[in-house]
Amino acid sequence: MKNKILGRWALSKKSWVMIALLLALVLLLPSLALAEEAPALNSGDTAWMLTATALVLFMTIPGLSLFYGGMVRSKNILSVLMQCFAITSLMTILWVLYAYSIAFGGDGPFWGGLNKMFLAGVGVDTLSGTIPETVFMTFQMTFAIITPALMVGAFAERMKFSAMLIFMTIWMTLVYAPICHWVWGGGGWLGNKGILDFAGGTVVHINAGVAGLVAAIVLGQRKGYPTTAMPPHNLGYTLMGASMLWVGWFGFNAGSELAADGVAGMAMAVTQIATAAAALSWMFIEWVKHGKPSVLGIASGAVAGLVAITPAAGAVGPMGAMVIGFVSGAVCFVASTTLKRAMGYDDSLDVFGIHAVGGIVGAILTGVFCAESLGGAGFGGDITSIGGQLTVQIMGVGATMIYTGIVSFIILKVLDGIIGLRVTDDDESEGLDLSHHGERGYII
């Protein structure tokens, strides 16, 4: 009898052990699942993003600096280079102090808050997806650098350096950082609606192009424009700058995937295709219209293609990219020549005609060629049709244009009333290199 009882107890003991093991497994499964889902550092993604970040910074200094520097008159080349260099330095500090927090520090619909001011909580071990947050922060910083730098071309040769620095500081705070959050920040209202802006058609190019146009109009035309000839002083610089922009743009677009994967590879491919198509489109139209293809024309066309494919880079296929390139080259040519003359504004280096118009073309056509039936990657968010995607794309374009246009105008008018925006006639005639920086960028 005793043996039977002991046998039952032994069997029961084994059962209890099994039950305990099962309970432990059940309790551990959720934590194991969470451990599997938690992001982990990926060295390949990190290496690519370090490279992409350097490429995007390379776009501003030296790429954009040379592109713009070659197009102004020789007496103003140093002023343009100085503005781009100073903006690079200024935006870096503002981004670290508070602008990164406004853009990416929270999940509100219109701005991210100030919880990441002074990069609070951003450390060596902090991740953003599969890369260090320090890398993500610096990558986004390079976008915050090039966007205001693009505006320099709109008011080149006539804005006071001090006024430019103050304007850019306020503009970064009130315009760029909030719009960046709308589209890319957690909880941003345009992002929640499903807008497709892979690398900055709205955030960067429409934003900078519209603000640049407003600045050009508020400042007024350059002395002697449009009756006095103001030819570029060194188109060799401009073509070298455009070439650097083309190379650097692979970091801009392919880097916006934030990973070294197939989407980044496609983004690189469509960037090359659209840029080549736009360069040829502008070149051939100019050739037919004026009888000769120009270096300035093909360089401008390439930049127009780079701009237009930016919002679409992660959403369209090769054939869609080719169409976007050809269309953007043609439309930006018309905007930078016919439209500019008809409207009478002095956008010195065609920032609106190339960046705003190219960004608009790209953002809208993204809504068409993202469709899987046309070789794209599909629609954003819960959108299920081309019509629905187009509606959101147009909404994003309109909201960006209206907000940046109004706020930029207010900032400029207030500054003009307080400190004045424009250099004196004598300073403009002498050139900003000497009058504002006490140096010459050329040999007499």
C-alpha positions in Angstrom: 0.0 0.0 0.0 2.8 2.3 1.0 4.6 1.7 -2.3 1.5 2.5 -4.2 1.1 5.8 -2.4 4.8 6.6 -3.0 4.4 5.7 -6.6 1.5 8.0 -7.0 3.4 10.8 -5.2 6.4 10.3 -7.5 4.2 10.6 -10.5 2.5 13.6 -9.1 5.8 15.2 -8.4 6.9 14.8 -12.0 3.6 16.3 -13.1 4.2 19.3 -10.9 7.7 19.8 -12.3 6.2 19.7 -15.8 3.5 22.2 -14.9 6.1 24.5 -13.3 8.2 24.4 -16.5 5.1 25.1 -18.7 4.2 28.1 -16.5 7.7 29.5 -16.6 7.7 29.2 -20.4 4.3 30.9 -20.7 5.5 33.7 -18.4 8.8 34.1 -20.4 7.3 34.1 -23.9 6.0 37.7 -23.9 9.4 39.0 -22.7 11.2 36.8 -25.3 8.9 38.2 -28.0 9.6 41.7 -26.9 13.3 41.0 -26.9 13.1 39.8 -30.5 11.1 42.9 -31.5 13.3 45.4 -29.8 15.6 47.2 -32.3 19.2 46.2 -32.3 22.2 48.0 -33.8 22.9 47.0 -37.4 26.5 47.7 -38.3 25.7 47.6 -42.1 22.9 50.1 -41.8 25.1 52.3 -39.5 28.0 52.3 -41.9 25.8 53.2 -44.8 24.1 56.1 -42.8 27.5 57.4 -41.7 28.4 57.6 -45.4 25.1 59.1 -46.5 25.4 61.8 -43.8 28.8 62.8 -45.2 27.4 62.8 -48.7 24.5 65.1 -47.8 26.8 67.6 -46.1 29.0 67.4 -49.2 26.0 68.7 -51.1 26.1 72.0 -49.3 29.8 72.5 -48.8 31.2 72.4 -51.4 28.5 71.3 -53.9 25.8 74.0 -53.6 28.4 76.6 -52.7 30.2 76.1 -56.1 27.0 75.7 -58.0 25.7 79.1 -56.8 29.2 80.7 -56.6 29.8 80.2 -60.3 26.5 81.8 -61.3 26.8 85.1 -59.6 29.0 88.0 -60.7 32.7 87.8 -59.7 32.4 90.6 -57.2 29.9 88.5 -55.2 31.3 85.0 -55.2 32.8 85.1 -51.7 29.5 86.4 -50.3 27.7 83.4 -51.6 30.3 80.9 -50.4 30.4 82.7 -47.0 26.6 82.5 -46.7 26.5 78.8 -47.4 29.4 78.2 -44.9 27.9 80.3 -42.2 24.5 78.7 -42.6 26.1 75.3 -42.2 27.6 76.4 -38.9 24.6 78.2 -37.6 22.0 75.5 -38.4 24.3 72.9 -36.8 24.1 74.7 -33.5 20.4 75.5 -33.7 19.6 71.8 -34.5 21.5 70.7 -31.4 20.0 73.3 -29.1 16.3 72.9 -29.9 15.4 72.4 -33.6 15.9 68.6 -33.6 13.6 68.4 -30.6 10.9 70.4 -32.4 11.1 68.1 -35.4 11.6 64.7 -33.8 11.2 65.1 -30.0 7.6 64.1 -29.6 4.4 62.9 -31.3 2.2 66.0 -31.5 0.4 66.7 -34.9 2.2 70.1 -35.4 5.5 70.0 -33.5 7.5 67.6 -31.5 8.1 69.5 -28.3 11.2 70.4 -26.4 12.0 67.2 -24.5 15.1 66.7 -26.6 16.5 70.2 -26.2 20.3 70.1 -26.0 20.1 66.5 -27.2 18.7 65.3 -23.9 18.5 61.6 -23.9 20.6 61.2 -27.0 23.6 59.1 -26.0 26.1 56.6 -27.3 23.7 53.7 -26.8 20.5 55.4 -27.9 19.1 53.9 -31.1 16.8 55.2 -33.8 15.6 52.0 -35.5 18.8 50.0 -36.3 21.2 53.0 -36.2 22.5 55.1 -33.4 20.3 58.1 -32.7 23.4 60.3 -33.0 23.7 59.2 -36.6 20.0 59.8 -37.3 20.2 63.2 -35.6 23.3 64.3 -37.7 21.8 62.9 -40.9 18.7 65.0 -40.4 20.9 67.9 -39.4 22.4 67.9 -42.9 18.9 68.4 -44.3 18.3 71.3 -41.9 21.5 72.8 -43.3 20.9 72.5 -47.0 17.3 73.7 -46.9 18.0 77.3 -45.8 21.2 77.3 -47.9 19.1 76.7 -51.0 17.4 80.1 -50.4 20.7 81.9 -50.8 20.3 81.7 -54.6 17.0 83.6 -54.6 18.3 86.8 -53.0 22.0 86.5 -54.0 23.9 89.8 -54.4 21.6 92.0 -52.4 20.8 90.9 -48.8 22.8 92.0 -45.7 24.8 89.2 -44.2 23.6 90.1 -40.6 19.9 90.2 -41.7 20.4 86.8 -43.5 21.7 85.2 -40.3 18.8 86.5 -38.2 16.2 85.5 -40.8 17.6 82.0 -41.1 17.6 81.5 -37.3 13.9 82.5 -37.0 12.9 80.6 -40.2 14.5 77.4 -39.0 12.6 77.7 -35.7 9.2 78.7 -37.0 9.1 77.1 -40.5 11.6 74.3 -41.2 11.5 72.4 -37.9 7.6 72.4 -37.7 7.1 71.3 -41.3 9.7 68.6 -40.9 7.7 67.3 -38.0 4.4 67.5 -40.0 5.8 65.1 -42.6 8.5 63.0 -40.8 8.1 63.4 -37.1 6.1 60.9 -35.0 2.4 61.9 -35.1 2.9 64.6 -37.7 -0.4 65.4 -39.3 0.7 65.1 -42.9 2.5 61.9 -42.2 -0.6 60.5 -40.5 -2.6 61.3 -43.6 -0.3 59.1 -45.7 1.7 61.7 -47.6 4.6 60.3 -49.6 7.7 62.5 -49.2 10.6 60.1 -49.1 13.5 62.6 -48.9 12.1 66.1 -48.8 10.0 67.3 -51.8 7.8 69.3 -49.4 10.1 69.6 -46.4 13.2 70.8 -48.3 12.5 71.9 -51.8 9.0 73.4 -51.9 9.7 74.9 -48.4 13.0 76.6 -49.5 11.8 77.5 -53.0 8.7 79.4 -51.8 10.5 81.1 -49.0 13.2 82.1 -51.4 10.7 83.6 -53.8 9.1 85.6 -51.0 12.5 86.9 -49.9 13.3 87.9 -53.5 10.1 89.8 -53.8 10.3 91.5 -50.4 14.0 92.6 -51.2 13.2 93.7 -54.7 15.1 93.4 -57.9 18.9 93.7 -58.1 20.1 97.1 -59.2 19.9 97.2 -63.0 17.7 94.1 -63.3 16.5 93.1 -65.9 18.0 95.6 -68.4 21.6 95.2 -67.3 23.4 92.0 -68.3 24.4 89.9 -65.3 26.1 86.8 -66.8 27.6 84.0 -64.6 31.2 84.7 -64.0 32.5 81.0 -64.0 30.3 78.3 -65.3 33.1 75.8 -64.7 32.4 76.2 -61.0 28.7 75.8 -61.6 29.1 72.5 -63.5 31.5 71.2 -60.8 29.0 72.1 -58.1 26.2 70.5 -60.0 28.3 67.3 -60.4 28.9 67.3 -56.6 25.2 67.7 -56.0 24.5 64.8 -58.2 26.9 62.5 -56.4 25.9 63.8 -52.9 22.2 63.3 -53.7 22.6 59.5 -53.5 23.1 60.1 -49.8 20.1 62.4 -49.7 17.7 60.0 -51.3 19.1 56.5 -50.7 20.0 57.5 -47.2 16.5 58.4 -46.4 15.6 54.7 -46.2 17.8 54.8 -43.0 19.0 51.2 -43.9 21.2 49.4 -46.4 18.4 47.4 -48.1 16.5 47.0 -51.3 14.5 50.2 -51.0 17.8 52.2 -50.6 19.1 50.4 -53.8 16.0 51.3 -55.8 16.1 54.9 -54.4 19.7 55.2 -55.8 18.7 53.8 -59.1 15.7 56.0 -59.7 17.7 59.1 -58.6 20.2 58.4 -61.3 17.5 57.8 -64.0 15.4 60.8 -63.2 18.4 63.1 -63.1 19.7 62.0 -66.4 16.3 62.3 -68.0 15.8 65.8 -66.7 19.2 67.0 -67.8 18.5 65.8 -71.3 15.0 67.2 -71.3 16.2 70.7 -70.4 19.2 70.5 -72.8 17.1 69.5 -75.8 14.3 72.0 -75.2 17.0 74.8 -74.9 18.7 73.5 -78.0 15.6 73.7 -80.0 14.5 77.0 -78.6 17.9 78.9 -78.7 19.9 76.9 -81.2 22.6 75.8 -78.8 22.7 73.6 -75.7 24.3 75.3 -72.7 26.4 74.2 -69.8 24.1 76.2 -67.4 21.1 74.6 -69.0 22.1 71.0 -68.6 23.4 71.6 -65.1 20.1 73.3 -64.1 18.1 70.4 -65.7 20.1 67.8 -63.7 19.3 69.7 -60.5 15.6 69.9 -61.5 15.6 66.1 -61.9 17.3 65.6 -58.5 14.7 67.8 -56.9 11.7 66.1 -58.5 12.7 62.5 -57.7 13.4 63.4 -54.1 9.8 62.9 -52.7 9.4 59.8 -55.0 12.6 58.0 -54.5 11.3 55.3 -52.2 7.9 55.0 -53.9 8.4 54.8 -57.7 10.0 52.4 -60.1 12.5 53.1 -62.9 10.0 53.9 -65.6 8.1 56.2 -63.3 11.4 57.9 -62.4 12.1 58.5 -66.1 8.8 60.2 -66.7 9.3 62.3 -63.6 12.7 63.3 -64.9 11.6 64.3 -68.4 8.6 66.2 -67.1 10.5 68.1 -64.4 13.2 69.2 -66.8 10.6 70.7 -69.2 8.4 72.3 -66.6 11.4 73.8 -64.6 12.8 75.2 -67.9 9.5 77.0 -68.5 9.3 78.2 -64.9 12.9 79.5 -64.8 12.6 81.4 -68.1 9.1 82.2 -69.4 7.3 82.3 -66.1 10.1 84.3 -64.4 10.1 86.9 -67.1 6.3 87.2 -67.2 6.0 87.7 -63.4 9.0 90.1 -63.2 10.5 88.8 -60.0 14.3 88.6 -59.5 14.9 85.1 -58.3 18.7 85.5 -58.9 19.6 81.8 -59.4 16.2 80.3 -60.1 15.5 78.8 -56.6 11.8 79.0 -57.1 11.8 77.8 -60.7 13.9 74.7 -60.0 13.4 73.8 -56.3 9.8 74.8 -55.6 8.5 73.9 -59.1 10.5 70.8 -59.3 9.4 69.8 -55.8 5.7 70.4 -56.8 6.1 68.3 -59.9 7.8 65.5 -58.1 5.4 65.5 -55.1 2.3 65.3 -57.4 3.7 62.7 -59.8 4.7 60.6 -56.8 1.0 60.2 -56.2 0.6 58.7 -59.6 3.7 56.5 -60.1 3.7 55.1 -56.6 0.8 52.8 -57.8 1.9 49.1 -58.0 0.3 48.8 -61.4 2.7 51.5 -62.6 5.8 49.8 -61.0 5.6 51.7 -57.7 5.8 50.5 -54.1 2.2 51.3 -53.2 0.2 54.0 -51.5 0.9 55.6 -48.2 -1.0 54.9 -45.0 -4.5 53.6 -45.5 -4.8 55.1 -49.0 -6.1 52.7 -51.7 -6.2 54.6 -54.9 -4.3 57.1 -57.1 -7.0 59.7 -56.5 -6.7 59.3 -52.7 -2.9 59.6 -52.9 -3.0 62.6 -55.2 -5.4 64.3 -52.8 -3.0 63.9 -49.9 0.0 64.9 -52.1 -1.7 68.1 -53.2 -2.8 68.8 -49.7 0.8 68.6 -48.5 2.1 70.8 -51.3 -0.6 73.4 -50.6 -0.1 73.4 -46.8 3.6 73.8 -47.2 3.4 76.6 -49.7 0.8 78.5 -47.7 2.5 78.1 -44.3 6.0 78.9 -45.5 4.9 81.7 -47.7 2.9 83.5 -45.0 5.3 83.0 -42.1 8.4 83.8 -44.3 6.8 87.1 -45.4 6.0 88.1 -41.8 9.5 87.4 -40.6 11.1 89.3 -43.5 8.8 92.3 -43.2 9.4 92.6 -39.4 13.2 92.3 -39.9 13.1 94.8 -42.7 11.3 97.3 -40.4 13.7 96.7 -37.5 17.2 96.3 -39.0 16.7 96.5 -42.8 17.2 93.6 -45.2 19.0 95.1 -48.2 22.5 96.4 -48.7 23.0 100.0 -49.8 23.2 100.9 -53.5 26.9 101.7 -53.1 27.6 98.3 -51.4 25.7 96.5 -54.1 27.6 98.3 -56.9 30.9 97.6 -55.2 30.0 94.0 -54.6 29.3 92.2 -51.3 32.8 90.5 -51.3 34.5 93.8 -50.5 31.7 95.8 -48.9 30.6 93.1 -46.4 33.6 90.8 -46.1 36.6 93.0 -47.0 38.0 90.4 -49.4 38.2 89.7 -53.1 37.3 86.4 -54.6 38.9 87.2 -57.9 42.1 88.8 -59.3 41.7 92.2 -60.9 
